[in-house]
């Protein structure tokens, strides 16, 4: 089986400072990969390099495109990469405000990606937008309200709807539950798990919340100071951490 | 009376040359916004400094110049610019559309079809159609170069969801030759169909924003819309009160403080020509 995403020797430096160094892994279709580590460990740098938001210094990010098979997204042309990022890829930001257009109604936010790939029928676009709002448990009657009138949890769910409407195959998530209270987090995780399973999505989730990866991720990478210190099946890493840093991370979680 | 202290048409020859180069580039790439080094003009930004610089660059001593402001030849903006060029260029001026070789306009296209050999110069306040959707200029330029125009339809989508129809009634975005999306300056959308396949050269100058763009003659210009909400050129559903014209763009004029009003052609030259030819509207004295 061809991996959906294959990362080889990815490094990014900020001057003398290491962002992430020599990261390699394969992600297969339908698989969810978690990346955990403390703040400043290079998780977000790695994610942004893979999603094309940052240019890595060395390494390859090979994505299995629908049309042409495996392509290195680092060296591909910018129009092609931007096309990927609005069709086959999705990016869920930690702060919904970064991923939404706050001055545009919920329906317009969801419809934007459809219109960006050529949808020109208002009725169809609106129908799809309403459908997606319901799938992320937002009342369809709020389709014309602006995201500014939504709660934090609703904004985050709207951002997810906006990203998934074009049926992407790979979702990058940067701390999707950050800044939400625990009950809202639980609902969001439930929803995400359902969507990932139903749509057969592959996802890469960056988080520092071990509960999130326990629930969502099949595999796990633990990062420290820009390096991957441990990788493996989620349950294996969390239940039997080998590296001292992973052990510290797991033991730091408060047991209620 | 020409003021001999100034070079012909106020700007120095090097500046006119620079502007002409921008115009030629604009004509070569219809709808593309060409940056140019806009000069300080002896009038405030927002009064047509972009249009004035373009007019200055294309005027020759043999030209006949006409200026309209919202269709009218006799409003402040039109009068001041016309007087300006009478003084610094000594060109002939006219109010008759057919006699003019260069027409500078603010917010209207004349009702009378323009012909080959005429140049229509628009004053543009904001050349970037994506400005209010994407504030980053670096990003909008990238969107233009990669032809990513989905966002423009988001604006129209918002219109329909809020008002039930596309409520944008001026500065209605157009697609030029299937490539660039362009802001046609704040002309009413009634005028949008006239942009398409026009025989005259159309030049757009934005002074404060330092951009020039252009449409060569007979360019295909399509107004953006949705399949189920097609573009409609709208106007007030009345006839002109003075000349009785049923198909010109109308201004609503309040005539008393008891709710009285009348509709008159916004194109004063068109209206006067019709009245001279004997047409009479219901409010004509």
Interface residues (C-beta under 8 A of the other chain):
Chain A: X78 X79 X82 X86 X101 X104 X105 X107 X108 X111 X112 X113 X115 X116 X117 X118 X120 X121 X122 X123 X125 X126 X143 X144
Chain B: X133 X146 X148 X150 X151 X153 X154 X157 X158 X160 X161 X162 X226 X227 X228 X229
